[in-house]
Amino acid sequence: MLVAPARVPATRRLAATLYGYAFLTDLVLLYPLYVLLFADTGLSVGQISSLFVLWAAAGIVLEVPSGVWADAVSRRLLLCLAPLLAAAGFALWVLLPSYPAFAVGFLLWGAGGALRSGALEALVFTELERLGAADRYARLIGRARTAEVLGAVGSGVLAGPAYALGGYLAVGAASVATCLLAAAVAARFPEHRPPPAPALPSVAPVVPLPSAAPDGPGVAPDGPLPGDDEPVWLDSLRLGLGEVRADRRVRAAVLLVAAVTAIWGGLDEYTGLLAADTGMAEVGVPLLLLLVWAGMTVGGLLAPLGERLSHRGYAGLLVFAAAATAAGALLRHPAGFLLLAAAFAAFQLARVLADVRLQARIAGSARATVTSLAGMATDLTVVAFYGGYGLLAGAVGNPAAFAVAVLPYLLVALWLLTGRA
């Protein structure tokens, strides 16, 4: 699809805003140091783990309500509020370092992540669709994921010098500053809301509609217009849940996002421990992690090429990623991280393609609500994964746990080959 010349500047502005927002959102200098801050304050490992549970719980509880709010009010507004909540949490951490302050900070940070999740993807796809450039979504969202990785890398590079200059207070101040910049950038997002879609009654028929998805038509609910006496957010919730319930293809895309993202996203948190198990000295562990981040960067940039993959090709991508992860981990050598980098590149690409598939299949106006349902499914799966991985790694060690953890991807690949995804 060609983009009209008059609309090219609008597309470029959207892309630049998206990349800047994604980069600043993850350029948080507290990322590499916050666990040390907690430990230096006197928290035990159990207390730190409880903070992670609070963080995940906040995201799970608020994921769908925030998506409904984004569809009912303003997606751009939520993207502005998200980094402000995180900034408030980081400020609490460094100004009042204590378990209660850390807990409130994680709740705020988790709430901010929930506000951003769903709203960002829905806004970008809707704006591209309005400009006649929906086929560029994979390219833009892939580059945005790369910008997030680069932001995380930047935080790792800058955190040390900032800490040397002013300790945790300087690191916290820099983190708050980048969050404020992210909120300012979010205010530049364009937002043109589509007209409300019809509500879905409990016995409404399903009417086929054309879709941008390459493997078949989408469906959208048909029914009477929502009543004027009902809250707008309730209409958005009903529309989102109704579309997932009525359209098997949308439901499959929601499940695919969770299946592809959750395990890989959980394993990412344990790559540092895996690096230490290779015998690499502590000073060399960050270098191995840089390899993994480089792979993730490449995977995001490959999104436009990845769109050409068939169901069989997508399944093969997941099998390759799982095999490379298992082989790299079981090698128990720093060289294994080259395989791990290739695997994480494939996983990043698969994550972007799963999101592209979901956005292409959503036909109604409750796009953020449906996307948030996928986010909630992912969060729930990740929490279950953390518990299972902890037990498994305690019994067999990190390398073997990595190899076992990726086995479900073989089932996902088989599901794709059946044509039901």
NORRASUL-V532355 format. One record per residue. N is the residue number from 1. OMEGA is omega in radians with two decimals (NA if undefined). NEAR is the number of other ideal C-beta (glycine too) atoms within 8 Angstrom. Layout:
n->N omega->OMEGA near->NEAR
n->N omega->OMEGA near->NEAR
This chain:
n->1 omega->3.12 near->6
n->2 omega->3.10 near->3
n->3 omega->3.14 near->11
n->4 omega->-3.10 near->8
n->5 omega->-3.11 near->5
n->6 omega->-3.09 near->5
n->7 omega->3.13 near->11
n->8 omega->3.10 near->9
n->9 omega->3.13 near->7
n->10 omega->3.11 near->9
n->11 omega->3.14 near->13
n->12 omega->3.11 near->8
n->13 omega->3.11 near->10
n->14 omega->-3.13 near->15
n->15 omega->-3.12 near->10
n->16 omega->3.11 near->8
n->17 omega->3.14 near->12
n->18 omega->-3.11 near->15
n->19 omega->3.13 near->11
n->20 omega->3.14 near->10
n->21 omega->-3.13 near->14
n->22 omega->-3.13 near->13
n->23 omega->-3.09 near->13
n->24 omega->-3.14 near->14
n->25 omega->-3.13 near->14
n->26 omega->3.07 near->14
n->27 omega->-3.09 near->11
n->28 omega->-3.03 near->13
n->29 omega->3.07 near->14
n->30 omega->-3.11 near->14
n->31 omega->-3.06 near->11
n->32 omega->-2.96 near->8
n->33 omega->-2.97 near->12
n->34 omega->3.09 near->9
n->35 omega->3.08 near->7
n->36 omega->3.08 near->7
n->37 omega->3.14 near->13
n->38 omega->-3.12 near->12
n->39 omega->3.14 near->9
n->40 omega->3.10 near->7
n->41 omega->3.10 near->10
n->42 omega->-3.12 near->4
n->43 omega->3.07 near->10
n->44 omega->3.10 near->5
n->45 omega->3.12 near->5
n->46 omega->3.11 near->6
n->47 omega->3.11 near->10
n->48 omega->3.11 near->12
n->49 omega->3.13 near->8
n->50 omega->3.08 near->8
n->51 omega->3.11 near->14
n->52 omega->3.11 near->10
n->53 omega->3.09 near->9
n->54 omega->3.13 near->12
n->55 omega->-3.14 near->12
n->56 omega->-3.11 near->13
n->57 omega->3.12 near->9
n->58 omega->3.12 near->14
n->59 omega->-3.11 near->15
n->60 omega->-3.08 near->11
n->61 omega->-3.01 near->8
n->62 omega->-3.04 near->12
n->63 omega->-3.09 near->16
n->64 omega->3.08 near->11
n->65 omega->3.14 near->9
n->66 omega->3.07 near->16
n->67 omega->3.08 near->21
n->68 omega->3.13 near->16
n->69 omega->3.14 near->10
n->70 omega->3.13 near->18
n->71 omega->-3.05 near->16
n->72 omega->-3.03 near->10
n->73 omega->-3.09 near->8
n->74 omega->3.09 near->7
n->75 omega->3.13 near->15
n->76 omega->3.13 near->11
n->77 omega->-3.14 near->8
n->78 omega->3.11 near->15
n->79 omega->3.05 near->15
n->80 omega->-3.09 near->11
n->81 omega->-3.03 near->11
n->82 omega->3.14 near->15
n->83 omega->3.09 near->15
n->84 omega->3.08 near->12
n->85 omega->3.10 near->13
n->86 omega->3.14 near->14
n->87 omega->3.12 near->13
n->88 omega->3.12 near->10
n->89 omega->3.14 near->15
n->90 omega->3.11 near->16
n->91 omega->3.09 near->10
n->92 omega->-3.09 near->13
n->93 omega->-3.03 near->16
n->94 omega->-3.14 near->12
n->95 omega->-3.11 near->8
n->96 omega->-3.05 near->6
n->97 omega->-3.14 near->10
n->98 omega->-3.12 near->7
n->99 omega->3.13 near->9
n->100 omega->3.14 near->6
n->101 omega->3.10 near->12
n->102 omega->3.14 near->15
n->103 omega->3.12 near->10
n->104 omega->3.12 near->10
n->105 omega->3.12 near->13
n->106 omega->3.07 near->14
n->107 omega->3.11 near->12
n->108 omega->3.13 near->13
n->109 omega->3.10 near->14
n->110 omega->3.09 near->15
n->111 omega->3.11 near->13
n->112 omega->3.10 near->15
n->113 omega->3.11 near->11
n->114 omega->3.10 near->16
n->115 omega->-3.09 near->15
n->116 omega->-3.08 near->12
n->117 omega->-3.13 near->14
n->118 omega->-3.13 near->17
n->119 omega->-3.10 near->15
n->120 omega->-3.11 near->12
n->121 omega->-3.12 near->13
n->122 omega->-3.14 near->16
n->123 omega->-3.09 near->15
n->124 omega->-3.11 near->14
n->125 omega->-3.14 near->12
n->126 omega->3.13 near->13
n->127 omega->3.10 near->13
n->128 omega->3.12 near->14
n->129 omega->3.12 near->9
n->130 omega->-3.12 near->7
n->131 omega->-3.10 near->12
n->132 omega->-3.08 near->9
n->133 omega->-3.11 near->11
n->134 omega->3.14 near->11
n->135 omega->3.11 near->7
n->136 omega->-3.09 near->10
n->137 omega->-3.12 near->13
n->138 omega->3.14 near->14
n->139 omega->-3.08 near->9
n->140 omega->-3.08 near->13
n->141 omega->3.06 near->14
n->142 omega->3.11 near->17
n->143 omega->3.08 near->14
n->144 omega->3.08 near->13
n->145 omega->3.09 near->15
n->146 omega->3.10 near->12
n->147 omega->3.09 near->14
n->148 omega->3.13 near->12
n->149 omega->3.13 near->13
n->150 omega->3.07 near->11
n->151 omega->3.10 near->15
n->152 omega->3.08 near->12
n->153 omega->3.12 near->10
n->154 omega->3.12 near->10
n->155 omega->3.11 near->15
n->156 omega->-3.14 near->10
n->157 omega->-3.02 near->7
n->158 omega->-3.05 near->10
n->159 omega->-3.13 near->14
n->160 omega->3.11 near->7
n->161 omega->3.13 near->7
n->162 omega->3.12 near->12
n->163 omega->3.13 near->12
n->164 omega->-3.12 near->5
n->165 omega->-3.03 near->6
n->166 omega->3.10 near->8
n->167 omega->-3.10 near->6
n->168 omega->3.14 near->12
n->169 omega->3.12 near->8
n->170 omega->3.13 near->11
n->171 omega->3.11 near->16
n->172 omega->3.13 near->14
n->173 omega->3.12 near->10
n->174 omega->3.12 near->11
n->175 omega->3.10 near->13
n->176 omega->-3.12 near->11
n->177 omega->3.14 near->8
n->178 omega->3.08 near->12
n->179 omega->3.11 near->16
n->180 omega->3.08 near->11
n->181 omega->3.11 near->9
n->182 omega->3.11 near->12
n->183 omega->3.11 near->14
n->184 omega->3.12 near->8
n->185 omega->-3.14 near->11
n->186 omega->3.14 near->14
n->187 omega->-3.14 near->8
n->188 omega->3.11 near->7
n->189 omega->2.99 near->14
n->190 omega->3.09 near->7
n->191 omega->3.06 near->9
n->192 omega->-3.04 near->7
n->193 omega->3.05 near->5
n->194 omega->3.08 near->7
n->195 omega->-3.13 near->5
n->196 omega->3.08 near->8
n->197 omega->3.11 near->11
n->198 omega->3.08 near->10
n->199 omega->-3.11 near->13
n->200 omega->3.04 near->13
n->201 omega->-3.02 near->7
n->202 omega->-3.11 near->4
n->203 omega->-3.09 near->3
n->204 omega->3.07 near->11
n->205 omega->3.09 near->4
n->206 omega->-3.07 near->9
n->207 omega->3.12 near->8
n->208 omega->3.07 near->6
n->209 omega->3.09 near->9
n->210 omega->-3.11 near->4
n->211 omega->3.08 near->10
n->212 omega->-3.11 near->6
n->213 omega->-3.07 near->11
n->214 omega->-2.98 near->4
n->215 omega->3.04 near->4
n->216 omega->-3.12 near->6
n->217 omega->3.06 near->8
n->218 omega->3.10 near->16
n->219 omega->3.10 near->13
n->220 omega->-3.13 near->11
n->221 omega->3.10 near->16
n->222 omega->-3.13 near->9
n->223 omega->-3.11 near->8
n->224 omega->3.09 near->6
n->225 omega->-3.14 near->6
n->226 omega->-3.12 near->10
n->227 omega->-3.12 near->5
n->228 omega->-3.08 near->4
n->229 omega->-3.12 near->3
n->230 omega->3.10 near->8
n->231 omega->-3.13 near->6
n->232 omega->-3.11 near->8
n->233 omega->3.12 near->11
n->234 omega->3.06 near->8
n->235 omega->-3.14 near->13
n->236 omega->3.13 near->14
n->237 omega->-3.13 near->12
n->238 omega->3.14 near->11
n->239 omega->-3.12 near->17
n->240 omega->3.12 near->18
n->241 omega->-3.14 near->10
n->242 omega->-3.13 near->13
n->243 omega->3.11 near->17
n->244 omega->-3.12 near->12
n->245 omega->-3.01 near->7
n->246 omega->-3.04 near->10
n->247 omega->-3.13 near->14
n->248 omega->-3.09 near->5
n->249 omega->3.06 near->11
n->250 omega->3.13 near->16
n->251 omega->3.12 near->10
n->252 omega->3.13 near->10
n->253 omega->3.08 near->14
n->254 omega->-3.14 near->14
n->255 omega->3.14 near->10
n->256 omega->3.10 near->13
n->257 omega->-3.14 near->16
n->258 omega->-3.09 near->13
n->259 omega->-3.10 near->12
n->260 omega->-2.96 near->13
n->261 omega->-2.89 near->10
n->262 omega->-3.05 near->12
n->263 omega->3.12 near->12
n->264 omega->3.12 near->12
n->265 omega->3.09 near->10
n->266 omega->3.13 near->13
n->267 omega->-3.13 near->13
n->268 omega->-3.12 near->9
n->269 omega->-3.06 near->7
n->270 omega->-3.12 near->13
n->271 omega->3.09 near->12
n->272 omega->3.10 near->8
n->273 omega->3.11 near->9
n->274 omega->3.12 near->13
n->275 omega->3.12 near->13
n->276 omega->-3.13 near->9
n->277 omega->3.10 near->10
n->278 omega->-3.09 near->12
n->279 omega->3.11 near->6
n->280 omega->3.08 near->10
n->281 omega->-3.07 near->5
n->282 omega->-3.12 near->6
n->283 omega->-3.13 near->5
n->284 omega->-3.12 near->9
n->285 omega->3.11 near->12
n->286 omega->3.12 near->8
n->287 omega->3.08 near->7
n->288 omega->3.11 near->14
n->289 omega->3.07 near->11
n->290 omega->3.07 near->9
n->291 omega->3.13 near->12
n->292 omega->3.13 near->14
n->293 omega->3.09 near->11
n->294 omega->3.09 near->9
n->295 omega->3.11 near->15
n->296 omega->3.11 near->15
n->297 omega->3.13 near->11
n->298 omega->-3.13 near->10
n->299 omega->3.10 near->16
n->300 omega->-3.11 near->16
n->301 omega->-3.12 near->9
n->302 omega->-3.06 near->11
n->303 omega->-3.14 near->16
n->304 omega->3.09 near->8
n->305 omega->-3.12 near->6
n->306 omega->3.14 near->14
n->307 omega->-3.12 near->9
n->308 omega->-3.10 near->5
n->309 omega->3.01 near->8
n->310 omega->3.04 near->5
n->311 omega->-3.13 near->10
n->312 omega->3.13 near->8
n->313 omega->3.12 near->9
n->314 omega->3.09 near->12
n->315 omega->3.11 near->13
n->316 omega->3.10 near->9
n->317 omega->3.14 near->13
n->318 omega->3.10 near->16
n->319 omega->3.11 near->11
n->320 omega->-3.11 near->10
n->321 omega->3.14 near->16
n->322 omega->-3.12 near->13
n->323 omega->-3.14 near->9
n->324 omega->3.09 near->13
n->325 omega->-3.12 near->16
n->326 omega->-3.11 near->11
n->327 omega->-3.13 near->10
n->328 omega->-3.13 near->13
n->329 omega->-3.09 near->15
n->330 omega->3.09 near->11
n->331 omega->3.11 near->9
n->332 omega->-3.12 near->9
n->333 omega->3.12 near->7
n->334 omega->3.13 near->10
n->335 omega->3.11 near->6
n->336 omega->3.14 near->14
n->337 omega->2.99 near->13
n->338 omega->3.06 near->9
n->339 omega->3.14 near->12
n->340 omega->3.10 near->17
n->341 omega->3.10 near->12
n->342 omega->3.13 near->10
n->343 omega->-3.13 near->16
n->344 omega->3.00 near->16
n->345 omega->3.13 near->13
n->346 omega->3.12 near->14
n->347 omega->3.11 near->13
n->348 omega->3.10 near->14
n->349 omega->-3.14 near->15
n->350 omega->3.11 near->14
n->351 omega->-3.14 near->13
n->352 omega->-3.12 near->16
n->353 omega->3.08 near->14
n->354 omega->3.10 near->13
n->355 omega->3.11 near->11
n->356 omega->3.14 near->13
n->357 omega->3.13 near->11
n->358 omega->-3.10 near->16
n->359 omega->-3.14 near->13
n->360 omega->-3.08 near->13
n->361 omega->3.12 near->13
n->362 omega->-3.10 near->12
n->363 omega->-3.08 near->11
n->364 omega->-3.09 near->13
n->365 omega->-3.11 near->10
n->366 omega->-3.04 near->15
n->367 omega->-3.13 near->14
n->368 omega->3.13 near->17
n->369 omega->3.14 near->18
n->370 omega->3.13 near->18
n->371 omega->3.10 near->16
n->372 omega->3.04 near->18
n->373 omega->3.07 near->15
n->374 omega->3.11 near->14
n->375 omega->3.13 near->15
n->376 omega->3.10 near->11
n->377 omega->3.11 near->12
n->378 omega->-3.12 near->13
n->379 omega->3.13 near->12
n->380 omega->3.13 near->10
n->381 omega->3.13 near->12
n->382 omega->3.14 near->12
n->383 omega->3.09 near->11
n->384 omega->3.14 near->8
n->385 omega->3.14 near->12
n->386 omega->3.14 near->12
n->387 omega->-3.13 near->8
n->388 omega->-3.12 near->8
n->389 omega->3.14 near->13
n->390 omega->3.12 near->8
n->391 omega->-3.09 near->8
n->392 omega->-3.12 near->12
n->393 omega->3.10 near->12
n->394 omega->-3.10 near->5
n->395 omega->-3.02 near->5
n->396 omega->-3.13 near->7
n->397 omega->-3.07 near->7
n->398 omega->-3.12 near->11
n->399 omega->3.13 near->11
n->400 omega->3.13 near->11
n->401 omega->3.08 near->13
n->402 omega->-3.09 near->15
n->403 omega->-3.13 near->12
n->404 omega->-3.04 near->9
n->405 omega->-3.08 near->13
n->406 omega->3.14 near->13
n->407 omega->3.11 near->9
n->408 omega->3.12 near->9
n->409 omega->3.07 near->12
n->410 omega->3.08 near->10
n->411 omega->3.10 near->8
n->412 omega->3.11 near->14
n->413 omega->3.10 near->12
n->414 omega->3.09 near->9
n->415 omega->3.12 near->10
n->416 omega->-3.10 near->13
n->417 omega->3.08 near->9
n->418 omega->3.13 near->7
n->419 omega->-3.10 near->6
n->420 omega->-3.09 near->5
n->421 omega->NA near->11
